[in-house]
């Protein structure tokens, strides 16, 4: 069954075995609230790494009962990130989550060649699942947070991550639009040329599990009327499940427009490590973080 709403992800993981979620430097109210929501809903077993007194004081202030949570004392944020990653590496946790440790320190711990959780030649990338009131289904987007200017090889990895998450959402043959300024193939524009290459690779079976078309301008990717006016015949046009953006500026601007102006909601995970890694903004709501935890648990399900 295809998951149509972010709330459906929560309902799905409630029927699965709870996942052990380890939070790196758990010292903010939104993260504690989200983890507590997920715990009460029955799909996580929380492990909090950070300053124990600070965590308990914050929980008391927010009225959150963490008496059944495992807390690992570590007052230094970088060390907390490394400890959380170590638990993943040793098989003592299933999902990694960022607390108040900064994103660069979080990524550093994940990427560390000796102590991290990256496979050889792995690519770390971000997948966002957005629910927008004005679109008829969930929309998967990459990459809004990790790779500034992805190479062709990185875009191929990003595409495969989109496919993996889409399959977890029950989308058997996701429609992926490789976004560029125009649906015309313009060899002098790198995003256009690389979108065409990725599309052809999918056509030849080098990328499996999805329908991919590109280059494709954003309007024809998500608006059927625009595709019809431009006479673009494509199974992806006007009905994309996934948007592969050419750079972080475009992707980040798009997802913030969806959430801040169009009042959309989201779930987000970092892909490419040996376990799902939740990377949300410190300013994200507890609801966004709850959805992101649920998405990570869905991805972690074997």
N, C-alpha and C positions, 0 to 999 in steps of 0.2 A: 504493500500500500504506500502510495506517495504521500509524504508529509507536506501539508499545505500551509501550516502556520507554525510559528516558533513554539507556541504552547503545545503543539503536537509532539515536538521533540521531547519536552518534559514528560508527557504522557507515555511516550515510547520507552524512555529509560527507566521510568518507574516500574516497568514490567521486566527489567533486567537485573542482574546481580549488581549490587552497589559497587561503585568504583572508589578506590582509595585516592583521594585528592590531596596532594601536598601543596600548601601555600607558602611561597617564598617571601618571608618577612611580612607576616600577617598583622598589620597594624593600622588598618583603616576600617571605618564603620561600614562602608558599602561592601567591601570584600567579606567581612565577617557576617554581615546580614545575608549576602548571597549564599555563602557556604552554609549558613544556618538554615536558610530556606530549602536548599538542596538536601540537607540532612533530614529536615522534618518531612520532606516529600519522599524520602526513602531511597534516594539513588546515589548518595555518596557517604563515604566514611572519611571524616576530616582529619587531616594532620597539619598542624600549624607550626611553622618554624619562625621563631622571632623572640623578642624579649617577653618572657612569660608574664612578668608583672604588668607590662604595658598592655599586652593582649587581654589579660584578665580585667584590668581596670577599664579598658574600652568596652569589653563585653558587659561588665556590670553597668556602665553608663548607658549602654544601648538596650539593656534588659535582655541580653542574650545568654542563655544557659549553655556554657561550654564545658560543663563538668564531665561529659563523656568523650570529649575530644582529646586526642593525643597532642601534647604540646612539647616541642623540642626547643630547649633554651638556646638562643643565639642572638646576642645583642648587636652584632655587626651585620649590616644588610648584605654585603657581598658574601660573607661567610654563610649567611642564611640561604642565599641563592645556591651556593655550591652544595650545601647540605641537602636542600630540596632535590637538586639534580642527582645527588648521590643516592637518595632513596629510590628514585626512578631507575637508575642504573643497576641497583642491587635487587630490583624486583620487589621492593617494599612499598611501592606506590604505583598507581596506574596512570594518573593524570597530574601534570604540573600546572600550577597557577601562580601568576604574578601578584604579589601584594603591593606594598609601597616601595619595594626596590625599584630603582629606575630601569627603564627598558634596556639601556645599554649594558648594565650590569647583569640583568636577567639573560640577555642574549649571550653575553660573554661566558656565563656559566654553562649554558647549553652547548655553545660552540667549542669550548675548551677541548683541545685535541687529546689530552690525557685524562681529564676528569669529566668531560661532557657526555652528551647522549646523542651525538650525531653519527650516522653511519658513514663509511668512507665515501668521499666525493658527494656527500649529501648537500642538498640545497634547502635552506630555511626560507619559508615563504608564508604569507598570511592569507587566509581565506575568510571572508566575511559573508554571512548569510543575512540578507536584509528583507524585512517584511515592510513593504511600502503600501499605504492605503490605496494609492493610485495605480498599482500594478496587480495583475491578476494571479500572481503566484510568488513564491519565494524567489529571490534573485541572489545568486552567488557571485561574488566579486573578488578579484585578485589583481594586484597586491597593493593594499592601502597603507602598509606600515613597515615593511621590512626592506624590500629591494628598491632602491631609488631609480635606477635605470637598468632594467633587466636585459641581459644578453639573450640571444636566441635560445641557447641551451637552458637558461633560467626560465624563459617563457614556456618552453616545453615542459619543464618540471612543474611550473605553476599550473599549466593546463592539466597535467595529470593529477595534481592535488584537487583542482576543481572537480574533475571527474570522480575521484575517490569520495569526496564529500557528497556530491550529488547522488552517487550510488547509495551511500549511507542513508540519504533522505528518501530513498525508494524511487529515484528517477533513473529508470533503466537505461535510457539513451538520451542523456542531457544534451540540450542544444547550446553550443558555445559560440558566442560572437567574439572574434578577435578585433578589438576596437582600434580604429584609425580615424583620421580626419574625414575620410571619404570612403565610400564603398567602391570607388574606382581604384584599380591597382596602379599606384604611382611609385615607380621604382626609385625615384630620388628621395622619397620619404621613408626612412627606416621602418617605422611602425607599419606602414602599408606593405612593404616588401616582406617583412617577417611574418605578418598576418597571413599573407598569401602562401608563404612556405609552410606555416603550421597547418593551414587548411588543406594544402596538397598532401602533407604528411599523413593527416587523418584519412584522406581519400585513399591513400596507398596502403593503409593499415599499419603505419608506423606509430600512430597514436590511436589507441583502441578505446572503445566503450563510450563514444560520444559522436554526435553530429557537429562538425566544426566548420564555420564559414568565416571568411575574412579576406581582405579587410572589410570592415563594416562600420559605418558611421553610427554613433549612438542612437540617433533618431530611428534609423531603419532597423536597428537591432531590437528595439523594445516597443515600437509603435507600428502596428500593421498598416494604418492609413498612410504613413510616410513611405513604407516599403511599396505599397500599391501605387502611390503617386509617382514614385521613382522607377516603377516597373522592375523592381528587383525580385526575381524569382529565386527563393531560397527557403528550405525547410526551417531555417533559423530565424529569418527576418520577421520582426514583429512579435516573436514568441520566444526570445532567448531565455534560457534558464541561468546561464552563466555569462559573465562579461570578463574577458581577459584584457586588462588595460595595458597600454604601452609603457606607462611610467607611473611613479608614485604620486606625482602632482595631480594627474588626471584622476586616478583611482581614489585618492584621499579626498579630493574636492567633491567627487561624485557621492561618496558614501556619507560625507558630512552634510551635503545638500539633501540627501534622502532622509537623514535622521533629524536635522535641525530645522529645515524648511518644510519638507513634506511630512514631518512627524512620523517617520518610520522607526522601527525597532530592529535590533540586530543581535546576532550571536557571532562570536569571532574566535578563531583558533589559529595557532601557528602550526604549520605542517612541515614535515621533513625530518624531525627528530625521531627518536625511538619510542616516543609516546606523545600524545597530544599535549600541546602547551598553550594555556590560556593567556592571551595578551590583550587586555583591555586597558583603556585609559583610566588613570586614577580618578578622573572626573565622571566616569561612566556610572550609571545608576545601578542599584542592586539588582534590578530586573534584568538589565543587559548582562550583568555578570552571572546571574542565575541561568539565563538562556545559554550563555557561553559555556558554563559548567556542564549543562545538559548536552550541548553539542559535543563537547570533548568526551563525555561518557559514551555517547552514541558512536563516535569514531573509534574509541578504545575497545568497543565490544568486538570480540574475535568471532 
